[in-house]
Amino acid sequence: MNIHLLPNGLFRTAAIHRGLMTTSRRPNKNDARQREHGSSPVYRFIDKFSLRLGKLNNVVKNAKKRFYLAIFSTTKTCKKLFSLTDQLLGKTKHKLNGDKELCNKFSTFFDSKITKIREDLEFQQTNNPLRDPSFEGKKLEHFTAILEKLVEKTIRTFASKSCDLDPIPTDLLKKCVKNPCVLSYITSIFNQSLQSGAVPDEFKKALVNPMLKKPNLDETDSKNFRPVSNLPFLSKVLEKLVAQQLLAHLDKYGLKNRFQSAYRSNHSTETDLIKVSNAYGR
């Protein structure tokens, strides 16, 4: 059997080569008749090849479908779903490795942005005639003391992510939280914070990372970046414990807006869309 080696590394037999050279010319009535009756070996080979290629494409398509369905079926939250989608699409977070001058530039920009937001909020509170300062619901007068069991349970619900400001890694803290001395000390810090109504100064610190909003934006313009704060682990635990008491108070006295979907358990943009569709889609 004679083998013809092609420039791109492929090969074909002499029969296929002669057949392809024949089909490269203008077809005539005799060629159409041969293809219709299947008398040409080249046409029979092309038909078989096309059939098997179609079967192969269907197998690959079904395999990809099963693969992606198996991956997405394991995701239970929208956050994990978007994160997984970014990984499959090859999207990565863009981080800057700058010097001290660049860090000071971002710090000044973010500080000025926060100052402007506070000024706008104060202006709206003092100049909004539609704002009603009266409140007829039950006020949250004070926070209740937190038990050690609740602190331990809350700590274990967090992912083992650490911040450079943490005194010890988070995974090590989870292993040591069973110790009565460690758990009692952490619980005491949280309860003193709730009783005094003040957050410890160490909990207010954060490592701010400028993240580019979109990959194609100009990196020299500070407006194209958003600040992402990496907080100490215990500050996030305290924040969650406070949120639990606040949400329990809102639920107990019916202070939530019934149309609110943000920052509510078992609610999301999907449930909000369903409400709108049911209300206006009839």
C-alpha positions in Angstrom: 0.0 0.0 0.0 1.4 3.4 -1.0 1.2 6.1 1.7 1.2 9.8 0.8 2.6 12.0 3.6 1.0 15.5 3.7 2.9 18.7 4.8 0.8 19.0 8.0 1.8 15.5 9.2 -1.4 13.7 8.0 -1.3 10.7 5.6 -3.7 9.0 3.3 -3.6 5.9 1.1 -3.1 5.9 -2.7 -6.7 5.1 -3.3 -7.9 8.0 -1.1 -5.4 10.3 -2.8 -6.6 9.3 -6.3 -10.2 9.7 -5.2 -9.6 13.2 -3.7 -7.7 14.3 -6.8 -10.6 13.1 -8.9 -13.2 15.0 -6.8 -11.1 18.1 -6.9 -12.1 18.7 -10.5 -15.5 19.9 -11.6 -18.2 17.3 -11.2 -20.0 16.0 -14.2 -23.2 13.9 -14.8 -21.2 10.7 -14.6 -19.8 11.6 -11.1 -23.3 12.4 -9.8 -24.6 9.1 -11.2 -21.7 7.2 -9.5 -22.4 8.9 -6.2 -26.1 8.2 -6.4 -25.6 4.5 -7.0 -22.6 4.2 -4.7 -20.5 2.6 -7.5 -17.3 4.7 -6.7 -15.2 3.4 -3.8 -14.2 6.9 -2.9 -17.8 8.1 -2.5 -18.5 5.0 -0.4 -15.5 5.8 1.8 -16.6 9.5 2.1 -20.1 8.5 3.1 -18.9 6.0 5.7 -16.4 8.6 7.0 -19.1 11.2 7.3 -21.4 8.8 9.1 -18.8 7.8 11.6 -17.7 11.4 12.1 -21.3 12.3 12.9 -21.5 9.5 15.5 -18.1 10.6 17.0 -19.4 14.2 17.3 -22.5 13.0 19.1 -20.5 10.9 21.5 -18.2 13.9 22.3 -21.2 16.2 22.7 -23.0 13.8 25.0 -19.8 13.3 27.1 -19.4 17.0 27.5 -23.0 17.3 28.5 -22.7 14.6 31.2 -19.4 16.2 32.4 -20.8 19.7 32.9 -24.1 18.4 34.4 -22.1 16.4 36.9 -20.1 19.5 37.9 -23.0 21.9 38.1 -25.2 19.5 39.9 -22.9 19.6 42.9 -23.1 23.4 43.3 -25.8 24.5 45.7 -25.3 28.3 45.9 -25.1 31.0 43.3 -21.7 32.1 44.6 -20.2 28.7 43.9 -22.0 28.5 40.5 -20.5 31.8 39.3 -17.1 30.8 40.7 -17.2 27.5 38.9 -18.3 29.3 35.7 -15.4 31.7 35.9 -13.0 28.7 36.3 -14.4 26.9 33.3 -14.2 30.1 31.2 -10.6 30.7 32.3 -11.4 34.0 34.1 -9.0 34.9 36.8 -8.8 37.7 39.3 -6.4 40.4 38.3 -4.0 41.5 41.1 -1.5 44.3 41.1 2.0 44.0 42.5 2.9 47.6 43.0 5.3 49.7 45.1 4.7 52.0 48.0 3.8 54.9 45.8 1.1 53.0 44.0 -0.3 51.8 47.3 -0.5 55.3 48.6 -2.2 56.4 45.4 -5.0 53.8 45.9 -5.3 54.6 49.6 -5.9 58.3 48.8 -8.4 57.5 46.1 -10.4 55.0 48.2 -10.4 57.4 51.2 -11.7 60.2 49.1 -14.4 58.0 47.7 -15.6 56.9 51.2 -15.6 60.5 52.4 -17.8 61.5 49.4 -20.2 58.6 50.1 -20.6 59.7 53.8 -21.2 63.3 52.7 -23.9 62.3 50.3 -25.6 60.2 52.9 -25.6 63.0 55.4 -27.0 65.4 52.8 -29.8 62.9 52.0 -30.7 62.4 55.6 -31.0 66.2 56.3 -32.5 67.3 53.0 -34.9 64.5 52.2 -38.5 65.8 52.9 -40.0 62.3 52.3 -37.9 60.7 55.1 -40.0 59.8 58.1 -37.9 59.8 61.3 -40.7 58.1 63.3 -40.5 54.4 64.0 -43.5 52.5 65.3 -41.9 49.0 65.6 -40.1 47.4 68.4 -36.6 48.7 68.9 -33.6 46.6 69.6 -32.5 48.0 73.0 -29.5 45.7 73.6 -27.8 42.5 72.5 -28.0 39.3 74.6 -24.9 37.5 75.9 -23.5 34.9 73.6 -23.0 31.3 74.8 -19.8 29.4 74.3 -21.5 26.7 72.3 -22.9 29.2 69.8 -19.4 30.7 69.4 -17.9 27.3 68.7 -20.6 26.4 66.3 -20.3 29.7 64.4 -16.5 29.4 64.1 -16.8 25.9 62.6 -19.3 27.1 59.9 -16.6 29.4 58.4 -14.2 28.3 55.7 -10.6 27.9 56.8 -9.4 31.1 55.2 -6.9 33.3 57.0 -5.9 36.9 56.9 -2.4 38.2 57.4 -3.7 40.1 60.3 -4.8 37.0 62.2 -2.5 36.0 65.1 -2.9 32.3 64.2 -4.1 30.5 61.1 -7.9 29.8 60.9 -7.5 26.0 60.6 -5.3 26.0 63.7 -7.9 28.1 65.6 -10.6 25.6 64.7 -8.6 22.8 66.2 -7.9 24.8 69.4 -11.5 26.1 69.9 -12.4 23.0 71.8 -10.0 24.1 74.5 -12.1 25.7 77.3 -9.6 28.5 77.9 -9.5 29.5 74.2 -13.2 29.3 73.8 -13.9 31.2 77.0 -11.5 34.0 76.1 -13.0 34.5 72.6 -16.5 34.5 74.0 -15.5 37.1 76.6 -14.2 39.4 73.9 -17.5 39.1 71.9 -19.7 39.7 74.9 -17.7 42.8 76.1 -18.1 44.2 72.6 -21.8 43.6 72.6 -22.3 45.1 76.0 -20.2 48.2 75.3 -21.6 48.7 71.8 -18.0 49.1 70.4 -16.0 47.0 68.1 -12.3 46.3 69.1 -9.8 48.4 67.2 -8.0 45.3 65.9 -11.2 44.1 64.3 -11.6 47.3 62.3 -8.3 46.8 60.5 -8.3 45.2 57.0 -6.0 44.5 54.1 -7.4 46.3 51.1 -6.6 44.8 47.6 -7.5 46.8 44.5 -9.2 44.6 42.0 -9.7 45.5 38.4 -13.4 45.7 37.6 -13.0 44.3 34.1 -9.9 42.7 32.4 -9.9 45.2 29.4 -10.0 48.4 31.5 -7.1 50.8 31.9 -4.9 49.9 34.8 -3.5 53.4 35.2 -6.9 54.8 36.1 -7.9 54.3 39.8 -11.6 54.5 39.0 -11.4 51.2 37.2 -10.5 49.4 40.5 -12.7 48.4 43.4 -11.4 47.8 46.9 -11.7 44.3 48.3 -11.1 44.1 52.1 -9.6 41.0 53.7 -10.8 41.2 57.3 -9.5 39.4 60.4 -11.2 36.1 61.0 -12.6 36.9 64.5 -14.1 40.1 63.2 -16.2 38.2 60.7 -17.3 35.8 63.4 -18.5 38.7 65.6 -20.2 40.3 62.6 -22.2 37.0 62.0 -23.2 36.7 65.6 -24.5 40.3 65.7 -26.4 39.7 62.4 -28.0 36.6 63.8 -29.5 38.6 66.8 -30.5 41.5 64.5 -32.2 39.3 62.0 -34.0 37.3 64.8 -35.3 40.6 66.1 -36.6 41.7 62.7 -38.3 38.4 62.1 -39.9 38.3 65.5 -41.6 41.7 65.2 -42.2 41.6 61.4 -39.9 44.5 60.6 -38.7 43.2 57.2 -40.3 44.4 54.0 -42.2 41.5 52.5 -40.8 42.4 49.0 -37.2 42.4 50.1 -35.1 39.7 48.6 -31.6 40.9 49.3 -29.7 39.8 52.4 -32.4 37.3 53.4 -32.1 33.5 53.8 -33.8 31.5 51.1 -34.2 34.6 48.9 -32.2 35.8 45.9 -32.5 37.4 42.5 -34.2 34.3 41.3 -37.1 34.5 43.9 -37.4 38.2 43.1 -37.7 37.5 39.4 -40.4 34.8 40.2 -42.4 37.4 42.2 -42.3 39.9 39.3 -43.2 37.2 36.8 -46.2 36.1 38.8 -47.4 39.6 39.5 -47.1 41.0 35.9 -46.9 37.9 33.7 -50.5 36.9 34.2 
